[in-house]
Amino acid sequence: MRQPKKVLVLYYSQTEKTKDVIDYIIDPLRDKDDISIEEVLIEPVNPFPFPWPKVYFFSIFPECVYEVPVEIKEPVFKENKYDLIVIGGQVWFLSLSIPLVSFFMHKKSKIINNTKVITILNCRKMWIHTQKRMEEFISLAGGTLVDKVLITAQGEQMQTLTATKDNLFKSNGDCDKKWEVSPTALKQLKQQGKDLLDALQSNKLSEEGVFTTKSTAFNNTDFDHPEMVARKKFLQIGGVIKRLSKSKSYFRYFLTIIFLFFFFIMVFIGLPLWPLVKRLKDKKKSGTAV
């Protein structure tokens, strides 16, 4: 009898929303005699609070954008080698979440070496840098990306901002429904789960891709320019705050409050105006081309 395919699921999920997305894809693999699934939660030694205290949440943004790891509980793996590793996480301040960064910088990340990987990213509208960075970490660890999943919050820009706020600062029961997976995305996730099962059972995991149905969220690059501008500002401001203050210090909180003025101007004035600016730019380009 053939050895079952070994699948490792690595993830960080504070609110269980990322875990829900992972489950939609992994569920078709469960209870199959020819597939073995192992799930490992990435756990900081000192867990991040949830719901988040508002000022504290914003105070960690310098560590996010500069990828400062925290100590995590050493992951325990039952196997030395897996046929596939599924890695799931989120975007924090346009960067890879600190727990995932901490895992990629941990000695146990060597489990990725010479292994096929699928990434699952659950976020709002801006994901380009984080997806690219996650792929870079996988490459540095010696893994091979075979496919990727992206789920973004439903609704227009301001609606997703409200959903993000609720997701961070309210208990799960009070969170905005806009953060739930849309019917279209849910259909895609379920099909991707079937595709993954077929690929594992037929030995078709390859760099050419696994999913017959790709995540349509990858097609939305409307906010690539604002994301690039915002990340540049985050790095500049975050660098100053990180240099002048220690995490959880009173001075850090003072600087964070100053940063919030900039942040809310960018988020509540700049971003809502961006779609209009983009349409005008596109219209001007098309007029020039004619």
C-alpha positions in Angstrom: 0.0 0.0 0.0 1.3 3.5 -0.9 2.3 5.9 1.8 -0.3 8.7 2.2 0.5 12.1 0.9 1.7 14.3 3.8 0.2 17.8 4.0 1.3 20.3 6.6 -0.9 23.3 7.2 0.9 26.2 8.9 -1.1 29.3 9.8 -1.7 32.3 12.1 -5.3 33.3 12.7 -6.4 35.6 15.6 -10.1 35.7 14.7 -10.4 32.3 13.0 -11.3 34.0 9.7 -8.1 32.9 8.0 -8.6 29.4 9.5 -12.0 29.3 8.0 -10.6 30.1 4.5 -8.0 27.4 4.9 -10.7 24.9 6.0 -12.6 25.5 2.8 -9.6 24.3 0.8 -8.5 21.6 3.1 -11.8 20.0 3.9 -12.0 17.9 0.7 -8.7 16.3 1.8 -9.9 15.2 5.2 -10.8 11.6 5.9 -9.0 10.4 2.8 -6.9 7.2 3.4 -4.3 8.4 0.9 -3.8 11.8 2.5 -2.5 12.8 5.9 -3.1 16.3 7.2 -1.2 18.0 10.0 -2.2 21.4 11.2 0.1 23.7 13.2 -0.8 27.1 14.6 2.0 29.7 14.8 1.8 31.0 18.3 3.8 33.9 19.7 5.1 33.3 23.2 3.4 36.5 24.3 0.1 36.5 22.3 -1.1 39.6 20.6 -4.3 40.8 22.3 -7.7 40.4 20.7 -9.7 42.5 20.5 -6.8 44.9 20.0 -6.3 48.0 22.3 -6.5 50.7 19.6 -3.4 52.7 20.3 -1.3 49.6 21.0 -2.3 48.1 17.6 -1.1 51.2 15.7 2.0 51.4 17.9 3.4 48.1 16.4 3.4 49.3 12.8 7.2 50.1 12.8 7.9 46.5 13.8 5.5 45.3 11.1 7.0 47.2 8.2 10.6 46.5 9.3 9.8 42.8 9.9 10.9 42.6 13.5 10.2 39.1 14.7 8.8 38.1 18.1 9.5 34.9 20.0 7.2 32.1 19.0 6.5 28.8 20.6 8.7 26.3 18.7 6.5 24.5 16.2 6.4 20.7 16.6 6.1 18.7 13.4 5.3 15.0 13.3 7.2 14.5 10.1 10.6 15.5 8.8 9.4 15.9 5.3 6.0 16.8 3.7 4.6 16.5 0.1 2.9 19.9 0.5 2.9 22.8 2.9 0.0 25.2 3.0 0.8 28.5 4.7 -1.9 30.9 5.7 -1.8 34.4 7.1 -2.8 38.1 6.9 -1.6 41.6 6.0 -0.6 43.9 8.8 0.2 47.5 7.8 0.7 46.5 4.2 3.3 43.9 5.4 3.3 40.2 6.3 2.0 39.7 9.8 4.6 39.6 12.6 3.8 36.0 13.6 4.4 34.8 10.0 7.6 36.8 9.7 8.7 35.3 13.0 8.1 31.8 11.7 10.0 32.4 8.5 12.9 33.7 10.6 12.7 30.7 13.0 15.0 27.7 12.6 12.0 25.5 12.1 11.2 27.2 8.8 13.8 24.8 7.3 10.9 22.4 7.0 10.0 24.3 3.8 13.3 23.4 2.1 12.8 21.3 -1.0 9.0 21.2 -0.5 6.0 22.4 -2.6 4.1 25.3 -1.0 0.7 26.9 -1.4 0.1 30.3 0.1 -3.3 31.6 1.4 -3.6 35.3 2.1 -6.6 36.9 3.8 -6.7 40.7 3.7 -8.4 43.9 2.6 -7.6 45.5 -0.7 -3.8 46.0 -0.6 -1.9 42.7 -0.9 0.7 43.0 -3.6 3.8 43.6 -1.4 2.8 41.0 1.2 2.2 38.3 -1.4 5.5 39.1 -3.0 7.3 39.1 0.3 5.8 35.8 1.3 7.0 34.2 -1.9 10.5 35.6 -1.3 10.5 34.1 2.2 9.5 30.7 0.7 12.2 30.9 -1.9 14.8 31.9 0.6 13.8 28.8 2.7 14.2 26.6 -0.4 10.6 25.9 -1.0 8.7 25.9 -4.4 5.5 27.9 -4.8 3.0 25.8 -6.8 -0.1 28.0 -6.3 -1.6 30.8 -4.2 -5.0 31.9 -2.8 -6.1 35.4 -2.1 -9.3 36.4 -0.3 -10.1 40.1 0.2 -12.9 41.8 2.2 -16.1 42.5 0.4 -17.5 45.9 -0.6 -16.2 49.3 -1.6 -13.2 51.0 0.0 -15.0 52.6 2.9 -17.0 49.5 3.6 -13.9 47.4 3.9 -12.3 50.0 6.2 -15.3 49.6 8.5 -15.0 45.8 8.3 -11.3 46.0 9.1 -12.0 48.3 12.1 -14.6 45.9 13.4 -12.4 42.9 12.8 -9.6 44.3 14.9 -11.3 46.1 17.7 -14.5 44.1 18.3 -15.1 40.5 19.4 -15.8 38.0 16.7 -19.6 38.1 17.3 -19.7 41.8 16.7 -17.6 41.9 13.5 -18.9 43.4 10.3 -20.3 40.8 7.9 -18.4 42.5 5.1 -15.3 40.5 6.2 -17.0 37.2 5.5 -16.1 35.3 2.3 -18.3 36.4 -0.6 -20.4 33.8 -2.5 -18.2 34.1 -5.5 -15.0 33.6 -3.5 -16.6 30.8 -1.5 -17.4 29.0 -4.8 -13.8 29.5 -5.9 -12.4 28.1 -2.6 -14.5 25.0 -2.8 -13.3 24.3 -6.3 -9.7 25.0 -5.3 -10.2 22.4 -2.6 -11.3 19.8 -5.2 -8.4 20.8 -7.5 -6.0 20.3 -4.6 -7.4 16.8 -3.8 -7.1 15.8 -7.5 -3.5 17.2 -7.7 -2.4 15.3 -4.7 -4.0 12.0 -5.7 -2.8 12.1 -9.2 0.7 13.5 -8.4 0.1 16.7 -10.3 1.6 19.2 -7.9 3.8 21.4 -10.1 5.1 24.9 -10.6 2.6 25.2 -13.5 -0.2 25.6 -10.9 -2.7 23.4 -9.0 -6.0 25.3 -9.3 -8.2 25.3 -12.4 -10.0 28.3 -10.8 -7.7 31.1 -9.8 -8.6 33.6 -7.1 -10.2 36.5 -8.9 -8.9 38.9 -6.2 -5.5 38.7 -7.9 -7.0 40.6 -10.9 -7.7 43.7 -8.8 -4.6 45.8 -8.8 -6.5 49.2 -8.6 -4.6 50.1 -5.4 -1.1 49.1 -6.4 0.0 52.7 -6.6 -1.5 53.9 -3.3 0.0 50.8 -1.7 3.4 51.6 -3.0 3.1 55.3 -1.8 1.8 54.2 1.6 4.5 51.6 2.1 7.2 54.2 1.4 5.6 56.6 3.9 5.2 53.7 6.5 8.9 52.9 6.1 9.9 56.6 6.5 7.7 57.3 9.5 8.1 53.8 11.0 11.9 54.2 10.9 11.8 57.4 12.8 9.4 56.0 15.5 11.4 52.8 15.8 14.6 54.8 16.2 13.2 57.2 18.8 11.1 54.9 21.0 10.8 51.5 22.4 7.8 49.3 21.9 5.1 49.8 24.7 6.8 52.9 26.0 4.8 56.0 26.8 6.9 57.9 24.2 6.0 55.2 21.6 2.3 55.8 22.3 2.8 59.6 22.0 4.5 59.2 18.6 1.8 56.8 17.6 -1.0 59.3 18.2 0.9 61.8 16.0 1.2 59.1 13.4 -2.5 58.5 13.5 -3.3 62.0 12.2 -1.3 61.2 9.1 -2.8 57.7 8.9 -6.4 58.8 9.0 -5.8 61.6 6.4 -4.3 59.0 4.1 -7.0 56.3 4.7 -10.1 58.4 5.0 -9.3 61.2 2.4 -6.5 59.9 0.1 -7.8 56.3 -0.5 -11.4 57.2 -1.1 -10.3 59.8 -3.7 -7.9 57.4 -5.4 -10.5 55.6 -7.6 -11.6 59.0 -9.0 -8.0 60.1 -9.6 -7.3 56.7 -11.3 -10.3 57.1 -13.6 -9.2 60.6 -14.6 -5.6 59.4 -15.2 -6.9 56.4 -17.3 -9.2 58.7 -19.3 -6.4 61.1 -19.9 -4.1 58.3 -21.1 -6.8 56.9 -23.4 -7.3 60.4 -24.9 -3.6 60.8 -25.4 -3.4 57.4 -27.1 -6.1 58.4 -29.5 
